[in-house]
């Protein structure tokens, strides 16, 4: 049986990336890991994940939550580097 760590390693996702997806969707990290692993398999899914993370960044900025916004920016930067979108 695969662990969550095995799944994240296979999909090249970090705990922070999964945590942002979990927060955006209001689901547990375990479920977010499964969703995220499926999404990064397609360009459309990768774009959707980027949008989720960007939504959270924008919410944090509007709420004045600078620590959260800084963390979200770092997570988005890493995700974008690891999963570039075709333009």
C-alpha positions, 0 to 999 in steps of 0.5 A: 500500500502506498503512503501519502509520502509515496504519492507526493514523491511520485507526483513531485509535490510538497506538503506545503502545496498539498496544504494549500490545496486542502485549505482552498478546498476545505478538505483534509490533507489526505484527500488533497494529496489524492486530488493534487496527484491527479491534477498534476498529471495534465496541463489543465490540472496544473493550471487549476492547482496554480489558480487555487494557490493564487486564490489563497495568496490573494485572499491572504493579501486582502486580509492583511495576512502577510505571513500567509501571503509570503508562504503562499508566494514561496509555495507557488514559486516552487510549484511553478518551477517544478510544474511549468505551464506551457504558454 
